């Protein structure tokens, strides 16, 4: 059974400001994340990678990635950024 998806308002803002092709790629990746998380053969194409305790990232398109938490009741998408932005986020320890 797929978990619910919760998206941080800052991620939604960034998606709204993105160019249409990038936005479409990101939204499709979120749909695939809902269906594929926890099913390794399916989610291998999403590039899901564990970053920490219940913290993961997945590809959101060619240049962007989502950072999300595997919470008991949902998957919480807390950040959308490129590789460098995610590295900086992890170094700052300000992720949720």
Secondary structure, DSSP 8 states (H G I E B T S, - for coil): ---EEEE-HHHHHHHHHS-HHHHHHHHHHHHHHHHHTT-HHHHGGGT-EEEETTEEEEE-SSSEEEEEEE-SSEEEEEEEEEHHHHHHHHHHT---
